[in-house]
Amino acid sequence: MKNGILVSLAIMASAVAVLAQSGEHSYTGPEEGLGWAHMDTSCSAMVAAEFDRAPHGGRSAPKLCENGVALSDRPAVLGKITARHRAASRISQGEGQTANQRICAKAKIRKKLEHSLAQERPVSVNHIAQSLGYVNGGPFRLEFPELCRAIGKKQAALKRGRLRDAERVLRVALEEDAPPSATELSKRLEYASLNVLRHNFPELYATLLARRAPYQAECRRKIHAYLLGILAGDSAPQVLEVCEKIRLSPSRAYVCYPELCHAIAAKHRQFEKALRVQRRARLRDEVFRVVSKLYEHGEYPSYSRVQATLNVDSLGDSRSIREFVQQAKQELNVRFPYSDSEGIPR
């Protein structure tokens, strides 16, 4: 029993000795004091150097970096970012690369503003600024506040006068037997959109629509009757021609009267098809007549001779002429056993 215990203790002592030997370092270089090892970071090369090993004796480690910039260098970097942002803002506003650089001299700006103010219809400050390369008229309002306010007041007065004229015209239009549409009235007043009337004169605008409603109903009834008359008549005009007579755009006609417009278009197509059949029949009769006449005079009815003899009105369809010439030769049994010296039938 004692022998077994001794053997076990010997084996354990041997294992501990082997583990102690395997745990030793193989580094044989000079010993170093307390320092830092190199660390892979996302910082730039200049900042990453601060994280390399320090000389003996050590020193306090810098703070960790943030977005590639050491926290100790943050004020300088933020200052550069702010300066670049200010420069970009000045460039976007047309003021130049630096604070002292201008895209336009003050004298020129003042001259432009004074010229606008002297006109009967002054140009707005924003339009003047954009013509000189600025984004808007903000810098002008800071440098020339009195001129800009004078231009704004003059434009406001003109706008009020124009609205008074528009109200007068709108009231006159309400008294007409056939009140105009809002779109037509806007064009008459030289407004780009009818929303000007809708927003500035909502009551008069609503009255205009109410006055025009029965007139529009009567117009639709008359147009419907006219289109029915076109379908029942002998003529077959195009939809475009019909719309020109009733002063209605084709797109609007197809929206308001889709069935009638499609019926008129179908009638016109049938009419054109019948005309083509008639023209083709007349051309065939003419070709047969010419071929028979040439044959009676002893001449070979070639395509060139037939074409030269045809009327001017029949020369539009050369393909049909060739087809009818061949048919006429077959039906009339045109054969010439003799030819000229070159072997070409006469």
Rosetta blueprint (number, residue, H / E / L):
1 M L
2 K H
3 N H
4 G H
5 I H
6 L H
7 V H
8 S H
9 L H
10 A H
11 I H
12 M H
13 A H
14 S H
15 A H
16 V H
17 A H
18 V H
19 L H
20 A H
21 Q H
22 S H
23 G L
24 E L
25 H L
26 S L
27 Y L
28 T L
29 G L
30 P L
31 E L
32 E L
33 G L
34 L L
35 G L
36 W L
37 A L
38 H L
39 M L
40 D L
41 T L
42 S L
43 C L
44 S L
45 A H
46 M H
47 V H
48 A H
49 A H
50 E H
51 F H
52 D L
53 R L
54 A L
55 P L
56 H L
57 G L
58 G L
59 R L
60 S L
61 A L
62 P L
63 K L
64 L L
65 C E
66 E E
67 N L
68 G L
69 V E
70 A E
71 L H
72 S H
73 D H
74 R H
75 P H
76 A H
77 V H
78 L H
79 G H
80 K H
81 I H
82 T H
83 A H
84 R H
85 H H
86 R H
87 A H
88 A H
89 S H
90 R H
91 I H
92 S H
93 Q L
94 G L
95 E L
96 G L
97 Q L
98 T L
99 A L
100 N L
101 Q L
102 R L
103 I L
104 C L
105 A L
106 K H
107 A H
108 K H
109 I H
110 R H
111 K H
112 K H
113 L H
114 E H
115 H H
116 S H
117 L H
118 A H
119 Q L
120 E L
121 R L
122 P L
123 V L
124 S L
125 V H
126 N H
127 H H
128 I H
129 A H
130 Q H
131 S H
132 L L
133 G L
134 Y L
135 V L
136 N L
137 G L
138 G H
139 P H
140 F H
141 R H
142 L H
143 E H
144 F L
145 P H
146 E H
147 L H
148 C H
149 R H
150 A H
151 I H
152 G H
153 K H
154 K H
155 Q H
156 A H
157 A H
158 L H
159 K H
160 R H
161 G H
162 R H
163 L H
164 R H
165 D H
166 A H
167 E H
168 R H
169 V H
170 L H
171 R H
172 V H
173 A H
174 L H
175 E L
176 E L
177 D L
178 A L
179 P L
180 P L
181 S L
182 A H
183 T H
184 E H
185 L H
186 S H
187 K H
188 R H
189 L L
190 E L
191 Y L
192 A L
193 S L
194 L L
195 N H
196 V H
197 L H
198 R H
199 H H
200 N H
201 F L
202 P H
203 E H
204 L H
205 Y H
206 A H
207 T H
208 L H
209 L H
210 A H
211 R H
212 R H
213 A H
214 P H
215 Y H
216 Q H
217 A H
218 E H
219 C H
220 R H
221 R H
222 K H
223 I H
224 H H
225 A H
226 Y H
227 L H
228 L H
229 G H
230 I H
231 L H
232 A H
233 G L
234 D L
235 S L
236 A L
237 P L
238 Q L
239 V H
240 L H
241 E H
242 V H
243 C H
244 E H
245 K H
246 I H
247 R L
248 L L
249 S L
250 P H
251 S H
252 R H
253 A H
254 Y H
255 V H
256 C H
257 Y L
258 P H
259 E H
260 L H
261 C H
262 H H
263 A H
264 I H
265 A H
266 A H
267 K H
268 H H
269 R H
270 Q H
271 F H
272 E H
273 K H
274 A H
275 L H
276 R H
277 V H
278 Q H
279 R H
280 R H
281 A H
282 R H
283 L H
284 R H
285 D H
286 E H
287 V H
288 F H
289 R H
290 V H
291 V H
292 S H
293 K H
294 L H
295 Y H
296 E H
297 H L
298 G L
299 E L
300 Y L
301 P L
302 S L
303 Y H
304 S H
305 R H
306 V H
307 Q H
308 A H
309 T H
310 L L
311 N L
312 V H
313 D H
314 S H
315 L L
316 G L
317 D L
318 S H
319 R H
320 S H
321 I H
322 R H
323 E H
324 F H
325 V H
326 Q H
327 Q H
328 A H
329 K H
330 Q H
331 E H
332 L H
333 N L
334 V L
335 R L
336 F L
337 P L
338 Y L
339 S L
340 D L
341 S L
342 E L
343 G L
344 I L
345 P L
346 R L
